[in-house]
Amino acid sequence: MKSPALTRAIPPAVLVGLLGGLVATLFWVFVTTEGSAVPQKPHHVPVAMVGPAPAVAQVARGLQRGGAFRVIPTPTEASAFHLVQSRKADAIVNLNTRQIQTAQVASTLTPIALQQIFSSPQSALHLTASDIKPYTSGDPTPLGLFFVTMSFVLGGIPAGVAFAMMMKNRRPTSLSDAGVWVGAIVAYSVLQALLIAVLAETVLGYEGHQFLIIWGWGSLLSAACMATTAAGIAAFGIAGALISALPILFFGVPAAPVPSPWNWESGIFRTLGPFDPFGATANGMRNGIFFRSASQAQNIWVLVVWTVIPLLALAVLGWRSQRARLATVESATGLGPVELERAA
């Protein structure tokens, strides 16, 4: 079949779309297989250690070999517990009481690794283990919180596609029109997050302040997904949906810190995962529910950046469309900007 006949049968835009889909699929395969092909091992996992200084130093040398763990000498068990509460340590090794106190909700892998180390025949220490931060009874594994986070993405990106494609114009036609877009995105995101939080409360038992935390973080992630998608389509057409799908869905999901925490993941996820809105939301919800002393500054500014920049892009597109329309009318009528404003 000759090329002109092919282009008549299949428009070039369709071919470009299929190529974009193929690229997106290959990207998804790469990031998921890269994460699963590399064995999970600890990378500077913080552990608070209580005990006599010489004993702490001796045990720390073994744990820190190869960069697996990072031991934080701590004077008392209370100060070590504060480190766990503020997400500065994932476990406590108390040489005085001969105990390992782990936080399952911070890391499901760290307790397993520490118990294997201290129960091995090579270890002179035989410590008993206990969990000081378990998950809720309704969600005894991290998967419930993970899928709640994913639901904000799976709702936000298609909503952004539908919103941009079903509007009268693919992009805002004026600043006031852009304001309508922004208002609709914010309102829909808050509503979507509210309904998902209600289901999380009903099914998983996240109630009280936990419900409010899921609603708040979900609103931010939903807005980031919907705004990034809508702005991408407004600027580049339907292919612009990849601007949100590639980093947030295809990369963000395998890079999420739940159930595998970042300090157990491979280099690309460990480095970029904290700056992805999916990871920031999962981390923010987990900290807000279980570790209320932990800093949320980075999680918040990551989501704010991912939300504000596309919303500003929509405003710029509306402003440019308005300027272009006024310039066209001005050249056709000979009226200046002031006259046009008065006529309008």
C-alpha positions as a Markdown table, in Angstrom:
| # | Residue | x | y | z |
|---|---|---|---|---|
| 1 | Met | 0.0 | 0.0 | 0.0 |
| 2 | Lys | 1.4 | 3.4 | -1.0 |
| 3 | Ser | 2.0 | 6.0 | 1.7 |
| 4 | Pro | -0.9 | 8.4 | 0.5 |
| 5 | Ala | -3.3 | 5.5 | 0.6 |
| 6 | Leu | -2.1 | 4.6 | 4.1 |
| 7 | Thr | -2.6 | 8.1 | 5.4 |
| 8 | Arg | -6.1 | 8.2 | 3.9 |
| 9 | Ala | -7.0 | 5.0 | 5.6 |
| 10 | Ile | -5.3 | 5.8 | 8.9 |
| 11 | Pro | -4.9 | 9.5 | 9.7 |
| 12 | Pro | -1.4 | 10.6 | 10.8 |
| 13 | Ala | -2.8 | 11.7 | 14.2 |
| 14 | Val | -3.9 | 8.2 | 14.8 |
| 15 | Leu | -0.5 | 6.8 | 14.0 |
| 16 | Val | 1.1 | 9.3 | 16.3 |
| 17 | Gly | -1.4 | 8.3 | 19.1 |
| 18 | Leu | -0.6 | 4.7 | 18.6 |
| 19 | Leu | 3.1 | 5.4 | 18.7 |
| 20 | Gly | 2.6 | 7.4 | 21.9 |
| 21 | Gly | 0.7 | 4.5 | 23.5 |
| 22 | Leu | 3.5 | 2.1 | 22.5 |
| 23 | Val | 6.1 | 4.4 | 24.1 |
| 24 | Ala | 4.0 | 4.7 | 27.3 |
| 25 | Thr | 3.6 | 0.9 | 27.4 |
| 26 | Leu | 7.4 | 0.4 | 27.1 |
| 27 | Phe | 8.0 | 3.0 | 29.8 |
| 28 | Trp | 5.6 | 1.1 | 32.1 |
| 29 | Val | 7.3 | -2.2 | 31.4 |
| 30 | Phe | 10.7 | -0.7 | 32.1 |
| 31 | Val | 9.9 | 0.9 | 35.4 |
| 32 | Thr | 8.0 | -2.0 | 36.8 |
| 33 | Thr | 10.5 | -4.7 | 35.7 |
| 34 | Glu | 13.4 | -2.5 | 36.9 |
| 35 | Gly | 11.8 | -2.4 | 40.3 |
| 36 | Ser | 11.1 | -6.1 | 40.5 |
| 37 | Ala | 14.3 | -7.3 | 38.8 |
| 38 | Val | 16.5 | -5.7 | 41.5 |
| 39 | Pro | 16.3 | -7.6 | 44.8 |
| 40 | Gln | 15.0 | -5.5 | 47.6 |
| 41 | Lys | 17.7 | -4.7 | 50.1 |
| 42 | Pro | 18.1 | -2.0 | 52.7 |
| 43 | His | 19.8 | 1.3 | 51.9 |
| 44 | His | 20.8 | 3.3 | 55.0 |
| 45 | Val | 17.6 | 2.3 | 56.9 |
| 46 | Pro | 17.6 | 4.4 | 60.1 |
| 47 | Val | 17.7 | 2.4 | 63.4 |
| 48 | Ala | 17.7 | 3.9 | 66.8 |
| 49 | Met | 20.0 | 2.0 | 69.2 |
| 50 | Val | 20.0 | 2.2 | 73.0 |
| 51 | Gly | 22.7 | 0.8 | 75.2 |
| 52 | Pro | 26.3 | 1.3 | 76.5 |
| 53 | Ala | 28.4 | 3.2 | 74.0 |
| 54 | Pro | 31.0 | 0.4 | 73.4 |
| 55 | Ala | 28.3 | -2.1 | 72.8 |
| 56 | Val | 26.4 | 0.2 | 70.5 |
| 57 | Ala | 29.5 | 0.9 | 68.5 |
| 58 | Gln | 30.3 | -2.8 | 68.1 |
| 59 | Val | 26.8 | -3.7 | 66.9 |
| 60 | Ala | 26.6 | -0.6 | 64.7 |
| 61 | Arg | 29.7 | -1.7 | 62.8 |
| 62 | Gly | 28.0 | -4.9 | 61.7 |
| 63 | Leu | 24.7 | -3.3 | 60.9 |
| 64 | Gln | 26.2 | -0.5 | 58.9 |
| 65 | Arg | 28.4 | -2.7 | 56.8 |
| 66 | Gly | 27.7 | -2.2 | 53.1 |
| 67 | Gly | 25.4 | 0.8 | 53.8 |
| 68 | Ala | 22.5 | -1.4 | 54.8 |
| 69 | Phe | 21.5 | 0.4 | 58.0 |
| 70 | Arg | 22.3 | 3.7 | 59.6 |
| 71 | Val | 22.5 | 3.4 | 63.4 |
| 72 | Ile | 21.5 | 6.4 | 65.5 |
| 73 | Pro | 23.0 | 6.1 | 69.1 |
| 74 | Thr | 20.2 | 7.1 | 71.5 |
| 75 | Pro | 20.5 | 7.7 | 75.2 |
| 76 | Thr | 17.1 | 6.5 | 76.3 |
| 77 | Glu | 14.2 | 4.4 | 75.0 |
| 78 | Ala | 11.9 | 7.4 | 75.2 |
| 79 | Ser | 14.2 | 9.4 | 72.9 |
| 80 | Ala | 14.4 | 6.5 | 70.5 |
| 81 | Phe | 10.6 | 6.2 | 70.5 |
| 82 | His | 10.4 | 9.9 | 69.6 |
| 83 | Leu | 12.7 | 9.2 | 66.6 |
| 84 | Val | 10.3 | 6.6 | 65.4 |
| 85 | Gln | 7.3 | 8.9 | 66.0 |
| 86 | Ser | 8.9 | 11.6 | 63.8 |
| 87 | Arg | 9.9 | 9.1 | 61.1 |
| 88 | Lys | 13.6 | 9.5 | 61.7 |
| 89 | Ala | 14.0 | 5.9 | 62.6 |
| 90 | Asp | 12.2 | 2.7 | 61.5 |
| 91 | Ala | 13.1 | 0.6 | 64.5 |
| 92 | Ile | 14.6 | 0.5 | 67.9 |
| 93 | Val | 17.3 | -1.9 | 69.0 |
| 94 | Asn | 17.5 | -1.8 | 72.8 |
| 95 | Leu | 20.6 | -3.5 | 74.1 |
| 96 | Asn | 19.7 | -2.8 | 77.7 |
| 97 | Thr | 16.4 | -4.7 | 77.5 |
| 98 | Arg | 17.5 | -7.0 | 74.7 |
| 99 | Gln | 14.5 | -6.0 | 72.5 |
| 100 | Ile | 13.9 | -5.0 | 68.9 |
| 101 | Gln | 10.9 | -2.6 | 68.7 |
| 102 | Thr | 9.8 | -2.2 | 65.1 |
| 103 | Ala | 7.2 | -0.1 | 63.3 |
| 104 | Gln | 5.4 | -2.2 | 60.8 |
| 105 | Val | 3.6 | 0.8 | 59.4 |
| 106 | Ala | 6.8 | 2.5 | 58.5 |
| 107 | Ser | 8.4 | -0.6 | 57.0 |
| 108 | Thr | 7.3 | -4.2 | 56.7 |
| 109 | Leu | 10.7 | -5.3 | 55.6 |
| 110 | Thr | 12.9 | -3.8 | 58.3 |
| 111 | Pro | 11.5 | -6.0 | 61.1 |
| 112 | Ile | 12.1 | -9.1 | 59.1 |
| 113 | Ala | 15.7 | -8.2 | 58.3 |
| 114 | Leu | 16.5 | -7.2 | 61.9 |
| 115 | Gln | 15.0 | -10.4 | 63.3 |
| 116 | Gln | 17.0 | -12.5 | 60.8 |
| 117 | Ile | 20.2 | -10.7 | 61.7 |
| 118 | Phe | 19.9 | -11.0 | 65.5 |
| 119 | Ser | 18.5 | -14.5 | 65.5 |
| 120 | Ser | 21.2 | -15.9 | 63.2 |
| 121 | Pro | 23.7 | -18.4 | 64.7 |
| 122 | Gln | 26.5 | -15.9 | 64.0 |
| 123 | Ser | 24.9 | -13.3 | 66.3 |
| 124 | Ala | 25.8 | -13.3 | 70.0 |
| 125 | Leu | 22.7 | -11.3 | 70.7 |
| 126 | His | 19.3 | -12.9 | 70.8 |
| 127 | Leu | 16.7 | -10.2 | 71.0 |
| 128 | Thr | 13.0 | -10.5 | 71.3 |
| 129 | Ala | 10.9 | -8.5 | 68.9 |
| 130 | Ser | 7.7 | -6.5 | 69.3 |
| 131 | Asp | 5.8 | -4.1 | 67.1 |
| 132 | Ile | 5.1 | -0.6 | 68.4 |
| 133 | Lys | 3.3 | 0.8 | 65.3 |
| 134 | Pro | 1.0 | -1.8 | 63.7 |
| 135 | Tyr | -1.5 | -1.1 | 60.9 |
| 136 | Thr | -5.2 | -0.7 | 61.7 |
| 137 | Ser | -7.3 | -3.8 | 62.1 |
| 138 | Gly | -9.3 | -3.0 | 59.0 |
| 139 | Asp | -6.1 | -2.7 | 56.9 |
| 140 | Pro | -3.6 | -5.1 | 58.4 |
| 141 | Thr | -1.3 | -4.8 | 55.4 |
| 142 | Pro | -0.3 | -1.6 | 53.5 |
| 143 | Leu | -2.3 | -2.6 | 50.4 |
| 144 | Gly | -5.5 | -0.8 | 51.5 |
| 145 | Leu | -3.7 | 2.6 | 51.8 |
| 146 | Phe | -1.9 | 1.9 | 48.6 |
| 147 | Phe | -5.1 | 1.2 | 46.6 |
| 148 | Val | -6.8 | 4.2 | 48.2 |
| 149 | Thr | -4.0 | 6.4 | 46.9 |
| 150 | Met | -4.2 | 4.8 | 43.4 |
| 151 | Ser | -8.0 | 5.5 | 43.3 |
| 152 | Phe | -7.3 | 9.2 | 43.4 |
| 153 | Val | -5.0 | 8.8 | 40.3 |
| 154 | Leu | -7.4 | 6.5 | 38.5 |
| 155 | Gly | -10.1 | 9.0 | 39.0 |
| 156 | Gly | -8.2 | 12.2 | 38.5 |
| 157 | Ile | -6.5 | 11.4 | 35.2 |
| 158 | Pro | -9.6 | 10.2 | 33.3 |
| 159 | Ala | -11.5 | 13.2 | 34.8 |
| 160 | Gly | -8.9 | 15.5 | 33.4 |
| 161 | Val | -9.2 | 13.9 | 29.9 |
| 162 | Ala | -13.0 | 14.0 | 29.9 |
| 163 | Phe | -13.1 | 17.6 | 31.2 |
| 164 | Ala | -10.7 | 19.0 | 28.6 |
| 165 | Met | -12.1 | 17.0 | 25.6 |
| 166 | Met | -15.8 | 17.6 | 26.4 |
| 167 | Met | -15.5 | 21.4 | 27.0 |
| 168 | Lys | -16.7 | 23.6 | 24.1 |
| 169 | Asn | -13.1 | 24.5 | 23.5 |
| 170 | Arg | -10.1 | 22.3 | 24.1 |
| 171 | Arg | -8.3 | 25.2 | 26.0 |
| 172 | Pro | -9.6 | 28.2 | 28.0 |
| 173 | Thr | -10.6 | 31.1 | 25.7 |
| 174 | Ser | -10.0 | 33.9 | 28.3 |
| 175 | Leu | -8.8 | 34.5 | 31.8 |
| 176 | Ser | -12.3 | 34.3 | 33.1 |
| 177 | Asp | -12.8 | 31.0 | 31.2 |
| 178 | Ala | -9.6 | 29.7 | 32.8 |
| 179 | Gly | -11.0 | 30.7 | 36.2 |
| 180 | Val | -14.0 | 28.5 | 35.4 |
| 181 | Trp | -11.7 | 25.6 | 34.5 |
| 182 | Val | -9.7 | 26.0 | 37.8 |
| 183 | Gly | -12.9 | 26.2 | 39.9 |
| 184 | Ala | -14.4 | 23.1 | 38.3 |
| 185 | Ile | -11.1 | 21.1 | 38.8 |
| 186 | Val | -10.9 | 22.1 | 42.4 |
| 187 | Ala | -14.6 | 21.4 | 43.1 |
| 188 | Tyr | -14.5 | 18.0 | 41.4 |
| 189 | Ser | -11.2 | 17.0 | 43.1 |
| 190 | Val | -12.6 | 17.8 | 46.6 |
| 191 | Leu | -15.8 | 15.9 | 45.8 |
| 192 | Gln | -13.9 | 12.8 | 44.4 |
| 193 | Ala | -11.6 | 12.7 | 47.4 |
| 194 | Leu | -14.6 | 13.0 | 49.8 |
| 195 | Leu | -16.4 | 10.0 | 48.3 |
| 196 | Ile | -13.2 | 7.9 | 48.2 |
| 197 | Ala | -12.5 | 8.8 | 51.9 |
| 198 | Val | -16.0 | 7.7 | 52.8 |
| 199 | Leu | -15.4 | 4.3 | 51.2 |
| 200 | Ala | -12.1 | 4.1 | 53.0 |
| 201 | Glu | -13.8 | 4.7 | 56.2 |
| 202 | Thr | -16.6 | 2.2 | 55.5 |
| 203 | Val | -14.4 | -0.6 | 54.2 |
| 204 | Leu | -11.0 | -0.1 | 55.9 |
| 205 | Gly | -12.1 | 1.6 | 59.1 |
| 206 | Tyr | -10.1 | 4.8 | 58.6 |
| 207 | Glu | -12.4 | 7.1 | 60.6 |
| 208 | Gly | -12.2 | 10.3 | 62.7 |
| 209 | His | -9.0 | 12.3 | 62.0 |
| 210 | Gln | -7.9 | 9.5 | 59.7 |
| 211 | Phe | -10.9 | 10.2 | 57.4 |
| 212 | Leu | -10.1 | 13.9 | 57.3 |
| 213 | Ile | -6.4 | 13.1 | 56.5 |
| 214 | Ile | -7.4 | 10.9 | 53.6 |
| 215 | Trp | -9.8 | 13.5 | 52.3 |
| 216 | Gly | -7.3 | 16.3 | 52.5 |
| 217 | Trp | -4.4 | 14.5 | 50.8 |
| 218 | Gly | -6.7 | 12.9 | 48.3 |
| 219 | Ser | -8.0 | 16.3 | 47.3 |
| 220 | Leu | -4.5 | 17.5 | 46.6 |
| 221 | Leu | -3.6 | 14.4 | 44.6 |
| 222 | Ser | -6.9 | 14.4 | 42.6 |
| 223 | Ala | -6.3 | 18.1 | 41.8 |
| 224 | Ala | -2.7 | 17.5 | 40.7 |
| 225 | Cys | -3.8 | 14.6 | 38.4 |
| 226 | Met | -6.8 | 16.4 | 36.9 |
| 227 | Ala | -5.0 | 19.7 | 36.5 |
| 228 | Thr | -1.9 | 18.2 | 34.9 |
| 229 | Thr | -4.0 | 16.2 | 32.5 |
| 230 | Ala | -6.3 | 19.0 | 31.5 |
| 231 | Ala | -3.4 | 21.4 | 31.0 |
| 232 | Gly | -1.4 | 18.9 | 29.0 |
| 233 | Ile | -4.4 | 18.3 | 26.6 |
| 234 | Ala | -5.1 | 22.0 | 26.4 |
| 235 | Ala | -1.5 | 22.7 | 25.3 |
| 236 | Phe | -0.7 | 19.6 | 23.2 |
| 237 | Gly | -4.0 | 17.8 | 22.4 |
| 238 | Ile | -4.9 | 14.3 | 23.6 |
| 239 | Ala | -1.2 | 13.3 | 23.6 |
| 240 | Gly | -0.8 | 15.8 | 26.4 |
| 241 | Ala | -2.4 | 13.3 | 28.7 |
| 242 | Leu | 0.9 | 11.5 | 28.9 |
| 243 | Ile | 2.3 | 14.5 | 30.8 |
| 244 | Ser | 0.4 | 13.2 | 33.8 |
| 245 | Ala | 0.1 | 9.5 | 33.0 |
| 246 | Leu | 3.8 | 8.8 | 32.6 |
| 247 | Pro | 5.2 | 10.4 | 35.8 |
| 248 | Ile | 2.2 | 10.0 | 38.1 |
| 249 | Leu | 0.6 | 6.6 | 37.1 |
| 250 | Phe | 3.3 | 4.7 | 35.2 |
| 251 | Phe | 6.2 | 5.8 | 37.4 |
| 252 | Gly | 4.5 | 6.9 | 40.6 |
| 253 | Val | 2.7 | 3.6 | 41.3 |
| 254 | Pro | 5.8 | 1.3 | 41.3 |
| 255 | Ala | 7.8 | 4.0 | 43.1 |
| 256 | Ala | 5.3 | 4.3 | 45.9 |
| 257 | Pro | 6.7 | 4.0 | 49.4 |
| 258 | Val | 3.8 | 1.6 | 50.3 |
| 259 | Pro | 4.2 | -1.3 | 50.8 |
| 260 | Ser | 8.0 | -1.2 | 50.1 |
| 261 | Pro | 9.5 | 1.9 | 51.7 |
| 262 | Trp | 11.9 | 4.1 | 49.6 |
| 263 | Asn | 14.9 | 3.0 | 51.6 |
| 264 | Trp | 14.3 | -0.6 | 50.4 |
| 265 | Glu | 13.8 | 0.3 | 46.7 |
| 266 | Ser | 16.2 | 0.6 | 43.8 |
| 267 | Gly | 18.1 | 3.8 | 43.0 |
| 268 | Ile | 15.7 | 5.5 | 40.5 |
| 269 | Phe | 12.7 | 5.0 | 42.8 |
| 270 | Arg | 14.6 | 5.9 | 45.9 |
| 271 | Thr | 15.8 | 9.2 | 44.4 |
| 272 | Leu | 12.8 | 10.3 | 42.4 |
| 273 | Gly | 9.9 | 8.7 | 44.3 |
| 274 | Pro | 9.7 | 11.3 | 47.0 |
| 275 | Phe | 9.1 | 14.0 | 44.3 |
| 276 | Asp | 6.2 | 12.2 | 42.6 |
| 277 | Pro | 2.7 | 13.2 | 43.7 |
| 278 | Phe | 1.7 | 9.6 | 44.1 |
| 279 | Gly | 4.5 | 8.9 | 46.5 |
| 280 | Ala | 4.1 | 12.2 | 48.4 |
| 281 | Thr | 0.4 | 11.4 | 48.9 |
| 282 | Ala | 1.0 | 7.9 | 50.1 |
| 283 | Asn | 3.7 | 9.1 | 52.4 |
| 284 | Gly | 1.7 | 12.0 | 53.6 |
| 285 | Met | -1.4 | 9.9 | 54.5 |
| 286 | Arg | 0.7 | 7.3 | 56.3 |
| 287 | Asn | 2.5 | 10.0 | 58.3 |
| 288 | Gly | -0.7 | 11.8 | 59.1 |
| 289 | Ile | -2.5 | 8.7 | 60.3 |
| 290 | Phe | 0.3 | 6.9 | 62.2 |
| 291 | Phe | 3.2 | 9.4 | 62.7 |
| 292 | Arg | 1.7 | 12.8 | 63.6 |
| 293 | Ser | 5.0 | 14.1 | 64.8 |
| 294 | Ala | 6.6 | 13.6 | 61.4 |
| 295 | Ser | 7.3 | 16.6 | 59.1 |
| 296 | Gln | 5.0 | 16.9 | 56.2 |
| 297 | Ala | 6.7 | 19.9 | 54.5 |
| 298 | Gln | 8.2 | 18.0 | 51.6 |
| 299 | Asn | 5.0 | 16.0 | 50.9 |
| 300 | Ile | 3.0 | 19.2 | 50.8 |
| 301 | Trp | 5.2 | 21.3 | 48.6 |
| 302 | Val | 5.5 | 18.4 | 46.1 |
| 303 | Leu | 1.8 | 18.3 | 45.7 |
| 304 | Val | 1.4 | 22.0 | 45.6 |
| 305 | Val | 4.0 | 22.3 | 42.8 |
| 306 | Trp | 2.3 | 19.6 | 40.8 |
| 307 | Thr | -1.1 | 21.3 | 41.2 |
| 308 | Val | -0.2 | 25.0 | 41.0 |
| 309 | Ile | 2.0 | 24.8 | 37.9 |
| 310 | Pro | -0.7 | 23.2 | 35.6 |
| 311 | Leu | -3.4 | 25.6 | 37.0 |
| 312 | Leu | -1.1 | 28.5 | 36.1 |
| 313 | Ala | -0.5 | 27.0 | 32.7 |
| 314 | Leu | -4.3 | 27.0 | 32.1 |
| 315 | Ala | -4.4 | 30.7 | 33.1 |
| 316 | Val | -1.6 | 31.5 | 30.7 |
| 317 | Leu | -3.4 | 29.6 | 27.9 |
| 318 | Gly | -6.6 | 31.5 | 28.6 |
| 319 | Trp | -4.7 | 34.8 | 28.6 |
| 320 | Arg | -3.0 | 34.1 | 25.3 |
| 321 | Ser | -6.2 | 33.0 | 23.7 |
| 322 | Gln | -7.9 | 36.2 | 24.9 |
| 323 | Arg | -5.0 | 38.3 | 23.6 |
| 324 | Ala | -5.0 | 36.5 | 20.2 |
| 325 | Arg | -8.8 | 37.0 | 19.8 |
| 326 | Leu | -8.6 | 40.7 | 20.6 |
| 327 | Ala | -5.7 | 41.2 | 18.2 |
| 328 | Thr | -7.7 | 39.5 | 15.4 |
| 329 | Val | -10.7 | 41.7 | 16.1 |
| 330 | Glu | -8.5 | 44.8 | 16.3 |
| 331 | Ser | -7.0 | 44.1 | 12.9 |
| 332 | Ala | -10.4 | 43.5 | 11.4 |
| 333 | Thr | -12.2 | 46.5 | 12.9 |
| 334 | Gly | -9.4 | 49.0 | 13.4 |
| 335 | Leu | -10.4 | 49.6 | 17.0 |
| 336 | Gly | -7.8 | 49.8 | 19.7 |
| 337 | Pro | -7.8 | 47.6 | 22.9 |
| 338 | Val | -9.6 | 50.3 | 24.9 |
| 339 | Glu | -12.4 | 50.6 | 22.4 |
| 340 | Leu | -12.7 | 46.9 | 22.2 |
| 341 | Glu | -13.0 | 46.6 | 25.9 |
| 342 | Arg | -15.7 | 49.4 | 25.9 |
| 343 | Ala | -17.6 | 47.6 | 23.1 |
| 344 | Ala | -17.5 | 44.3 | 25.0 |
